Amino acid sequence: MNEERAAGEGRAAGERRAAGDHVHATMRIILVCATGVLQFGLSLRPLLAQEYRYRWLAVTAFVALACVTAVCCGWVLRRRPLPVALVAAGTAVVLAASFCAAAAIDPDRRFQAPDWSFGLVGWHLLLLLLDRPRVLVTVLAAHLVTSTGLFLSAGVPDRAALGAAGAAVFGAVDVQLAVVVITRVLHRQSREAAAVAEEQDLLVARMVAAQQEEQGRRSVFAGQLGATLPLLAGLADGELDPRDDDTRRRCALASTQLRRLFAENDDVPDPLVHEVTACVDAAEQRGVEVSFAISGAVVPVPPQVRRELTGPVVAALSAARSRARVSMLRTDEEVRIAVVADACADVVIPSTGRVGVEYGVYGEYLRLEARWHERQG
C-alpha cells in the first residue's frame, strides 16, 4: 500500500513537472522567433550602416549570437529542455559576444544605434536560462552592470547622453523582466492546474474503486445467500433432517461462512485475524473447543486473498466435532494458517491458484495448511 501511494505521488509530481516543462517549451519557441526577428530585423541594419572601431569584432559577435540561436533551435523546436552543457557554453558565448560588440564601438556611442548588442543579448539569455530564473536574473544584472561600467568608463556623460542611456536600459530590461514574470506566473498556474486535475482524477478513481468494491461485496453476499437458500428450503420443507450429521455439518458450514462474510465488512486494524476469529467464534458456539495462536505482525492482505485463506479454515472448523487448534504465522513474505481438528475424512477443502492448500487425514484428525506468498499474490 505504501509503495502504491509513493508511486501515485511520483506520478503526480511527474505530471506537475511535465506541465511546467510545457510552459517553458512553448515560451522558448516564442523566444527563438523573437530573437531571430530582433537580430536580423533590427540589429543587422545598424551593424552594416554604423561606423565601428573594430568592425570585424562586431561582425564576429553578431555571428556568434546567431550561432547560439541556431544551435538552440535543435532542442527548442522539438520541445526538449536544453542540456546543461549547452546552457553553460551558450551563456559564456553570449556574454563574450556582448563584451566584444561593446568593445567594437566608440565609448561615447554606447547605448546608441551602434550598440545593437545591449538589448539583443538579453533575449539570448532569456532563451538559454528561462527555466533557471535566479541564474537568469543574476546574469542579466551582471550584463547590465558591465554595460553601465563601460558606458561610464568614457567619462562623465552629459544630461542628454544619460537620458538616452536610461531610456535604452529601461526599454530593454523592463520587457525582458516582464517575460520572466509572465513565464513564472504561467508555470505556477499550470502546475496548480495539473495538481487540481490530478486530485480530481484521484477522487474519481477512488469513487470507482469504492463502487467496484461495493459491487463485489454484493456479489459475494448474493452468492453466499444463494448457496444457503437450498439448505434453508430443505429444512423448511422437511426434506433434510436436522438430526442428520451431514445436515448439521452443512448448517455449520453455512453459519461459519456467513459469520466470516459479515466480519469481512468490519473496519478493524487486523482484518485477517478478525475474520479468522469470527470463524473460531462460530465453532465455539457449536460447542467446539478451539485454541487460536497468532505469530507475527500485521501484514496487509487483499480481501479476495483473505477469503481464499479463510475458506479452508471455515471448512475445517465447521466439520470439527469437539476440538480444533488454529495457528497463524505471518512474515514479510508469506502468511500461513494451519488447522488441526477432529473432523471427518470427507471434508471438501476449497483451494485456488493464489493460496496453496495442503491437507491430510491422520486417524481421527484433519490437518490442513493454507499458504499465501505476497510476491505471488
C-alpha positions as CSV (number, residue, x, y, z in Angstrom):
1,M,0.0,0.0,0.0
2,N,2.8,2.4,0.9
3,E,4.5,1.5,-2.4
4,E,1.3,2.3,-4.4
5,R,1.0,5.6,-2.5
6,A,4.6,6.5,-3.3
7,A,4.1,5.5,-6.9
8,G,1.0,7.7,-7.1
9,E,2.8,10.6,-5.6
10,G,5.6,10.1,-8.0
11,R,3.2,10.1,-10.9
12,A,1.5,13.3,-9.6
13,A,4.9,15.0,-9.2
14,G,5.9,13.9,-12.7
15,E,2.6,15.3,-14.2
16,R,3.1,18.7,-12.5
17,R,6.7,18.8,-13.6
18,A,5.6,18.0,-17.2
19,A,3.1,20.8,-17.0
20,G,5.9,23.3,-16.1
21,D,8.1,21.9,-18.8
22,H,5.3,22.5,-21.3
23,V,5.2,26.2,-20.4
24,H,9.0,26.6,-20.8
25,A,9.0,24.7,-24.1
26,T,6.2,27.0,-25.5
27,M,7.9,30.1,-24.3
28,R,11.2,29.1,-25.8
29,I,9.6,28.7,-29.2
30,I,8.3,32.2,-28.9
31,L,11.7,33.4,-27.7
32,V,13.5,31.7,-30.6
33,C,11.2,33.5,-33.1
34,A,11.6,36.8,-31.2
35,T,15.4,36.6,-31.0
36,G,15.7,35.8,-34.7
37,V,13.5,38.7,-35.7
38,L,15.2,41.2,-33.4
39,Q,18.7,40.1,-34.5
40,F,18.2,40.0,-38.2
41,G,15.4,42.5,-38.5
42,L,16.6,45.2,-36.1
43,S,20.3,44.6,-35.3
44,L,21.6,43.7,-38.8
45,R,21.0,47.2,-40.3
46,P,22.9,49.1,-37.6
47,L,25.8,46.6,-37.9
48,L,26.0,47.3,-41.6
49,A,25.3,51.1,-41.5
50,Q,27.2,52.4,-38.5
51,E,30.9,53.1,-38.1
52,Y,32.9,50.9,-35.7
53,R,36.4,51.0,-34.3
54,Y,36.7,47.2,-34.9
55,R,34.1,46.2,-37.4
56,W,35.4,42.6,-37.6
57,L,34.9,42.3,-33.8
58,A,31.3,43.5,-34.1
59,V,30.6,41.0,-37.0
60,T,32.2,38.2,-35.0
61,A,29.9,39.0,-32.1
62,F,26.8,39.1,-34.4
63,V,27.7,35.7,-35.9
64,A,28.3,34.1,-32.5
65,L,24.9,35.2,-31.3
66,A,23.3,33.9,-34.4
67,C,25.0,30.6,-33.9
68,V,23.7,30.3,-30.4
69,T,20.2,30.8,-31.6
70,A,20.6,28.3,-34.4
71,V,22.1,25.6,-32.0
72,C,19.2,26.1,-29.6
73,C,16.7,25.6,-32.3
74,G,17.5,21.9,-32.5
75,W,16.1,21.3,-29.0
76,V,13.6,24.1,-28.8
77,L,11.6,23.1,-31.9
78,R,11.5,19.5,-30.6
79,R,10.2,20.9,-27.3
80,R,13.0,19.4,-25.3
81,P,14.9,21.1,-22.4
82,L,18.3,22.5,-23.2
83,P,21.2,20.4,-22.0
84,V,23.2,21.9,-19.1
85,A,26.4,21.9,-21.1
86,L,24.7,23.8,-23.9
87,V,23.2,26.3,-21.5
88,A,26.6,26.9,-19.8
89,A,28.5,27.2,-23.1
90,G,25.8,29.3,-24.7
91,T,25.7,31.8,-21.8
92,A,29.5,32.2,-21.9
93,V,29.4,32.8,-25.6
94,V,26.6,35.3,-25.3
95,L,28.4,37.3,-22.6
96,A,31.7,37.2,-24.5
97,A,29.9,38.4,-27.7
98,S,28.3,41.2,-25.8
99,F,31.6,42.4,-24.5
100,C,33.2,42.1,-27.9
101,A,30.3,44.1,-29.5
102,A,30.6,46.8,-26.9
103,A,34.4,47.0,-27.3
104,A,34.0,47.4,-31.1
105,I,32.2,50.8,-30.8
106,D,33.5,54.1,-29.5
107,P,32.9,54.6,-25.7
108,D,30.8,57.7,-26.3
109,R,28.4,55.9,-28.6
110,R,27.3,53.2,-26.2
111,F,23.6,52.8,-25.6
112,Q,23.1,54.4,-29.0
113,A,22.4,53.0,-32.5
114,P,25.8,51.2,-32.9
115,D,25.3,49.5,-29.6
116,W,22.8,47.0,-31.1
117,S,24.0,44.1,-28.8
118,F,22.8,45.6,-25.5
119,G,19.1,44.8,-25.8
120,L,19.7,41.7,-28.1
121,V,21.9,39.9,-25.6
122,G,19.1,39.8,-23.0
123,W,16.9,37.9,-25.4
124,H,19.6,35.3,-25.9
125,L,20.0,34.9,-22.2
126,L,16.2,34.5,-21.8
127,L,16.3,31.7,-24.4
128,L,19.1,29.9,-22.6
129,L,18.1,30.5,-18.9
130,L,14.3,30.7,-19.0
131,D,13.8,27.7,-16.6
132,R,16.5,29.0,-14.3
133,P,15.1,32.3,-13.1
134,R,17.6,33.1,-10.4
135,V,20.6,32.4,-12.6
136,L,18.9,34.4,-15.4
137,V,18.3,37.5,-13.2
138,T,21.9,37.3,-11.9
139,V,23.4,37.1,-15.4
140,L,21.1,39.9,-16.7
141,A,22.2,42.1,-13.7
142,A,25.8,41.3,-14.4
143,H,25.4,42.2,-18.1
144,L,23.7,45.5,-17.2
145,V,26.4,46.4,-14.6
146,T,29.2,45.6,-17.2
147,S,27.5,47.7,-19.9
148,T,27.0,50.5,-17.5
149,G,30.6,50.3,-16.4
150,L,31.8,50.5,-20.0
151,F,29.5,53.5,-20.6
152,L,30.8,55.4,-17.6
153,S,34.4,54.5,-18.4
154,A,34.3,57.0,-21.2
155,G,33.9,59.9,-18.8
156,V,31.0,61.7,-17.0
157,P,28.2,61.7,-19.5
158,D,26.1,64.8,-20.1
159,R,22.4,65.0,-19.3
160,A,21.3,64.1,-22.8
161,A,23.6,61.1,-23.1
162,L,22.5,59.9,-19.6
163,G,18.8,60.3,-20.5
164,A,19.3,58.3,-23.7
165,A,21.2,55.6,-21.9
166,G,18.4,55.4,-19.2
167,A,15.7,55.1,-21.9
168,A,17.6,52.4,-23.7
169,V,18.2,50.4,-20.5
170,F,14.5,50.8,-19.4
171,G,13.2,49.8,-22.8
172,A,15.2,46.6,-22.9
173,V,15.2,45.5,-19.3
174,D,11.5,46.0,-18.5
175,V,10.3,43.9,-21.4
176,Q,12.7,41.1,-20.6
177,L,11.8,41.1,-16.9
178,A,8.1,41.1,-18.0
179,V,8.8,37.9,-19.9
180,V,10.4,36.3,-16.9
181,V,7.4,37.3,-14.7
182,I,4.8,36.1,-17.2
183,T,6.7,32.8,-17.6
184,R,6.8,32.3,-13.8
185,V,3.1,33.0,-13.5
186,L,2.1,30.6,-16.3
187,H,4.4,28.0,-14.8
188,R,2.8,28.3,-11.4
189,Q,-0.7,28.3,-12.8
190,S,0.0,25.2,-15.0
191,R,1.4,23.3,-12.0
192,E,-1.6,24.3,-9.9
193,A,-4.0,23.2,-12.7
194,A,-2.2,19.9,-13.1
195,A,-2.4,19.4,-9.3
196,V,-6.2,20.1,-9.3
197,A,-6.7,17.8,-12.3
198,E,-4.7,15.0,-10.6
199,E,-6.7,15.4,-7.4
200,Q,-9.9,15.2,-9.4
201,D,-8.7,12.1,-11.2
202,L,-7.7,10.6,-7.9
203,L,-11.1,11.3,-6.4
204,V,-12.8,9.8,-9.5
205,A,-10.6,6.7,-9.2
206,R,-11.4,6.3,-5.5
207,M,-15.1,6.6,-6.3
208,V,-14.9,4.0,-9.0
209,A,-12.9,1.7,-6.7
210,A,-15.4,2.1,-3.9
211,Q,-18.3,1.3,-6.3
212,Q,-16.4,-1.8,-7.6
213,E,-15.7,-2.9,-4.0
214,E,-19.4,-2.4,-3.0
215,Q,-20.5,-4.3,-6.1
216,G,-18.0,-7.1,-5.3
217,R,-19.4,-7.3,-1.7
218,R,-22.9,-7.5,-3.0
219,S,-21.9,-10.3,-5.4
220,V,-20.3,-12.2,-2.6
221,F,-23.3,-11.8,-0.4
222,A,-25.6,-12.8,-3.2
223,G,-23.5,-15.9,-3.9
224,Q,-23.3,-16.9,-0.3
225,L,-27.0,-16.4,0.3
226,G,-27.8,-18.2,-2.9
227,A,-25.8,-21.2,-1.7
228,T,-27.5,-21.1,1.7
229,L,-31.1,-20.9,0.4
230,P,-31.4,-24.5,-0.8
231,L,-30.3,-25.6,2.7
232,L,-32.9,-23.5,4.3
233,A,-35.5,-24.6,1.9
234,G,-34.7,-28.2,2.5
235,L,-35.0,-27.7,6.3
236,A,-38.3,-25.8,5.9
237,D,-39.8,-28.5,3.6
238,G,-38.7,-31.3,5.8
239,E,-36.5,-32.8,3.1
240,L,-33.5,-32.5,5.3
241,D,-33.3,-34.0,8.8
242,P,-31.7,-31.6,11.4
243,R,-30.5,-34.7,13.4
244,D,-28.5,-36.0,10.4
245,D,-24.8,-35.5,10.7
246,D,-24.4,-34.3,7.1
247,T,-27.2,-31.7,7.6
248,R,-25.6,-30.5,10.8
249,R,-22.3,-30.2,9.0
250,R,-23.9,-28.2,6.1
251,C,-25.6,-25.9,8.6
252,A,-22.4,-25.4,10.5
253,L,-20.6,-24.6,7.2
254,A,-23.2,-22.1,6.1
255,S,-23.3,-20.4,9.5
256,T,-19.5,-20.1,9.7
257,Q,-19.3,-18.8,6.1
258,L,-21.9,-16.1,6.9
259,R,-20.1,-15.1,10.1
260,R,-16.9,-14.7,8.2
261,L,-18.6,-12.8,5.5
262,F,-20.2,-10.3,8.0
263,A,-16.8,-9.9,9.7
264,E,-15.2,-9.0,6.3
265,N,-17.1,-5.7,6.2
266,D,-15.9,-4.6,9.6
267,D,-13.4,-1.7,9.8
268,V,-10.7,-3.2,12.1
269,P,-6.9,-2.8,12.3
270,D,-6.2,-6.5,11.5
271,P,-8.9,-7.8,9.1
272,L,-7.4,-11.3,8.7
273,V,-7.3,-12.1,12.4
274,H,-10.8,-10.6,12.8
275,E,-12.2,-12.9,10.1
276,V,-10.5,-16.0,11.5
277,T,-11.7,-15.1,14.9
278,A,-15.3,-14.9,13.6
279,C,-14.8,-18.5,12.3
280,V,-13.5,-19.6,15.7
281,D,-16.4,-18.0,17.5
282,A,-18.9,-19.7,15.2
283,A,-17.2,-23.1,16.0
284,E,-17.2,-22.4,19.8
285,Q,-20.9,-21.5,19.7
286,R,-21.5,-25.1,18.5
287,G,-19.6,-26.4,21.5
288,V,-16.2,-27.0,19.8
289,E,-13.2,-26.2,21.9
290,V,-10.9,-24.1,19.8
291,S,-7.4,-22.7,20.6
292,F,-6.2,-19.9,18.4
293,A,-2.5,-18.8,18.3
294,I,-1.0,-15.9,16.3
295,S,2.6,-15.2,15.4
296,G,4.0,-12.2,13.5
297,A,3.0,-8.6,12.9
298,V,0.1,-7.4,10.9
299,V,0.5,-8.0,7.1
300,P,-1.7,-6.3,4.5
301,V,-3.7,-9.0,2.7
302,P,-6.1,-8.2,-0.1
303,P,-9.8,-9.0,0.6
304,Q,-10.0,-11.7,-2.1
305,V,-6.9,-13.4,-0.7
306,R,-8.4,-13.3,2.8
307,R,-11.4,-15.1,1.5
308,E,-9.3,-17.8,-0.1
309,L,-7.1,-18.1,3.1
310,T,-10.1,-18.5,5.4
311,G,-12.1,-20.8,3.1
312,P,-10.2,-23.9,4.2
313,V,-10.4,-22.7,7.8
314,V,-14.2,-22.4,7.5
315,A,-14.5,-25.9,6.1
316,A,-12.3,-27.5,8.7
317,L,-13.9,-25.7,11.7
318,S,-17.4,-26.4,10.5
319,A,-16.6,-30.1,10.3
320,A,-14.8,-30.3,13.7
321,R,-16.7,-32.4,16.3
322,S,-15.2,-31.3,19.6
323,R,-11.7,-29.9,19.4
324,A,-9.6,-27.8,17.0
325,R,-6.4,-25.8,17.0
326,V,-5.8,-22.8,14.7
327,S,-2.4,-21.2,14.3
328,M,-1.4,-18.3,12.1
329,L,2.1,-17.4,11.1
330,R,2.8,-14.1,9.4
331,T,6.1,-12.8,7.9
332,D,7.1,-10.1,5.4
333,E,6.9,-12.6,2.6
334,E,4.1,-15.1,3.4
335,V,1.1,-15.9,5.5
336,R,0.3,-19.4,6.8
337,I,-2.9,-20.6,8.6
338,A,-2.9,-24.1,9.9
339,V,-5.8,-26.0,11.4
340,V,-5.9,-29.4,13.2
341,A,-9.4,-30.6,14.0
342,D,-11.1,-33.9,14.9
343,A,-13.1,-33.8,11.7
344,C,-14.4,-36.4,9.4
345,A,-12.4,-37.6,6.4
346,D,-14.8,-36.5,3.7
347,V,-14.5,-32.7,4.2
348,V,-14.3,-30.7,1.0
349,I,-11.4,-28.3,1.2
350,P,-11.5,-25.4,-1.3
351,S,-8.3,-24.3,-3.0
352,T,-7.3,-21.6,-5.5
353,G,-4.2,-20.7,-7.5
354,R,-3.2,-17.8,-5.3
355,V,-3.5,-19.7,-2.0
356,G,-1.8,-23.1,-1.7
357,V,-3.6,-25.6,0.5
358,E,-2.2,-28.8,1.8
359,Y,-4.2,-31.2,4.0
360,G,-4.5,-34.8,5.1
361,V,-6.3,-37.0,7.5
362,Y,-4.4,-38.7,10.2
363,G,-6.6,-41.1,12.1
364,E,-9.4,-39.1,13.6
365,Y,-7.7,-35.7,12.9
366,L,-7.7,-33.5,9.9
367,R,-4.7,-31.3,9.4
368,L,-4.5,-28.5,6.8
369,E,-2.4,-25.5,6.0
370,A,-3.3,-22.6,3.7
371,R,-0.3,-20.6,2.5
372,W,-0.1,-17.3,0.6
373,H,3.1,-15.8,-0.8
374,E,2.9,-12.0,-1.1
375,R,5.1,-11.9,-4.2
376,Q,2.9,-14.4,-5.9
377,G,-0.4,-12.7,-4.8
